[in-house]
Structure formats: structure tokens, C-alpha cells
Amino acid sequence: MDSSGNLPLLTGYQAYLRVEKGLRPLTCEAYDSDLKTFAEFLESRHGVLLTAAQQDVSAFLEHLREHGIDARSAARKLSCLRGFYRWLLLDRRIHHDPTINIESPKAWKVLPKSLAESEVTAMLDTAAIAASHPQARATALRDSAILELLYAGGLRVSEITALSTGDLQLDAGRVHVRGKGDKERIVPLGRTAIDALEAYLREGRPHLERISSARKSRPTGARIAIAQPARMRPDVSRPRESLKEKNWLFLSLRGMPLTRQWVWQLVKTANPDASPHRLRHSCATHMVEHGADLRSVQLLLGHADISTTQVYTHLALGRLKAVHRQHHPRAARRPEQQDSPVPMGADVDARRGPQAVTRMGPQLVPRRTPAGGSGPETQ
């Protein structure tokens, strides 16, 4: 790559993404990687980023296709190039956008995968039982709180690891979350998630915090440098100075903030078919199945565009079948169903039967019943 021509542009664009657009460090790194890939391709054609033409962009996309890059990845790289050259236009460094009139590669629409309610319940109940043991360790309380929060609020894994104790407002039943692009939102929590967080803050976190305080007070010369596995190293997406100053909500056994990889491993251990993002999909899917409106789900998940949220309507098959049986003139309905409308929030799928739901604000959400509890619960 021609460092004299390309590197100053890449450095300036990175600063623009971080400062003006407010993008996360990992997002900026992904954009930088895509731009460097394009710059290396241009170098093979004896070109630089500033003088790239429409033919160069078209040839780059064809190069990606020939090397087995799927359409979704190619479309992401093209989106990155469009943003980069739009910035150059605004900065008056170029007079023509080479990405104009270039169609994005067509990609198959992939529906998000979610877990069944029974699978989520089994996973969370197992964690809750371990945390409720009289001799439960601080880590068991922490793990239960993380799993409950992932499902109750539909948080992203990066949002979980970025939480501080000051972001919690448990008396009001909510948590303050900073999402993509540093956009902030308020996420309501259910009773089970609040109980798990309160138990962790009361009995688990103080123990982990004492470990952190002991490590900080230890003389520098007494510390031994130990090679840490990748999933235990501090998250590179966080500023180094903030690792010591912020009161992180979830701490490791070493008193350090958890990483995204560590949370991913925690969820996989609880259920091999699950992942943090699949729990997020499960939260949204189960809410839509129980009658929540898309606008409420959009606000809960922090989607910028409601079209992103609409994909969950394809997964709410129980609600769709209930509406079809109720309103289609030739649907197979039992006589007693003729005059009984399907209530919003009730899942009448014959295979599963009615399910308890918990009302939370303007939407209906799946009820998380603690082990041994029964009956509906109003939050």
C-alpha cells in the first residue's frame, strides 16, 4: 500500500468516524480493514484511494466474488467505500464519487435464529439454581445476572460489558444503555432480572471488587507478569485509562471488566446452541409472539430503523397462525372459537397452549418465572 498517499487519508477518516460519527473502536477497525483491502487492490492496479474510478470499484467487487467472498461481506465493504468517498466529497478532496451508480451485491435475506422459550427458561433456571445455593460463589451470582440481563433487555454483548454500576436504576426497574454510535436508551427490566442483579450487587460484586482492590494495592515489583488467554485480556474496544477509573458492573475473578469473548463463552457453556446475540433475537421474537408492537421492540433493542425490527414478524409463527385461524374465512376453527377473539399477547398455538406473560410498559414480554414459582405476575 502506498503509505505516502493512502495512510494520511485512512488516519483522517478514522478520526472522523471516532470523533464526529461517534462509532465504536471495533467498528472503526472493521472499516479500516476494509479500506486497506481496497487500497491494496488499487496498488496492484497502480492506483491510490484518492484517484480511484468507478471501474476500479467494479473490478474490486468482481475480485471479491472470484475469491469466494459472499455477497453480504461484499455489500458491507461497498458500504464502507461509499461512506469513505462521501467523506472525501464533503472534505472537497475529490469531485466525483467512484461508488455512484454501483449496485450493491444481492444477498439472501437471512432470518435471525432464536431459541424456544422452553430452552431459554431451562438455561436461566439452571443458572438461577446455582446462584441460589447457600454457598454460591460470586461468579455464580454474576453469571446468573448476566444471562438474565441478556434475555430480559435484549442487550448486545458489547453493551453488557460496557455497563457500570451507575447505569442501573433497579428501584425504577430499568437500566441505562449506550449502544452503537454512543446512542443512549432506557431498557426496562423484569422482576426476575432485577432480583438477580440485586443479589449479585449485594453478595457477589463486593467480593470481586475486593480482589480488584487487593491487586491495585499490591506493590508493582511484586506483580508477576502472566500470559493471559485471549478471552481474559482487557477488551481492546475500551480506552486503556477507563479500565481503572470506571466502576464496571461485571467483574472477573481478577477484578477486571469482562470481555466480549468471555461473555460469549459463558452463554455457550450454559447452552451450546445459544449465543449472546441469539438471546437478543429470542427476546425480540418472544415479545412479538406475545403481541408486542414493533415500535416498542425497536425502542427496546435500540434499532435505528424499524425495518430492522420487522424481520422478527417472520419468526412469530404462533401469533401469525392464531390471527389466520381467527380471521381467514376458510381457516379450520372450532365452533367455540367463532365468537371468541384472540387477545393480544395470548399465544394459542395448539401445540404449546396458553403461556403466562408479564406486562412491562406498553408491550408484552415473556414471563420469567423463578424456579418453584407459579401464576401471573404484574411488574
Secondary structure as UniProt FT lines:
FT   HELIX           3..19
FT   HELIX           25..44
FT   TURN            45..46
FT   HELIX           49..51
FT   HELIX           54..66
FT   TURN            67..68
FT   HELIX           71..90
FT   TURN            91..92
FT   TURN            98..101
FT   HELIX           117..132
FT   TURN            134..135
FT   HELIX           138..153
FT   HELIX           157..161
FT   HELIX           165..167
FT   STRAND          168..169
FT   TURN            170..173
FT   STRAND          174..178
FT   HELIX           180..182
FT   STRAND          184..188
FT   HELIX           191..199
FT   HELIX           200..204
FT   HELIX           205..217
FT   HELIX           220..222
FT   HELIX           230..232
FT   TURN            236..237
FT   TURN            240..241
FT   HELIX           242..245
FT   TURN            253..254
FT   HELIX           260..270
FT   TURN            272..273
FT   HELIX           276..289
FT   TURN            290..291
FT   HELIX           294..301
FT   HELIX           306..309
FT   HELIX           310..314
FT   HELIX           317..327
FT   TURN            329..330
FT   HELIX           335..337
FT   TURN            338..339
FT   TURN            344..345
FT   TURN            350..352
FT   STRAND          357..360
FT   TURN            361..362
FT   STRAND          363..366
FT   TURN            371..372
//
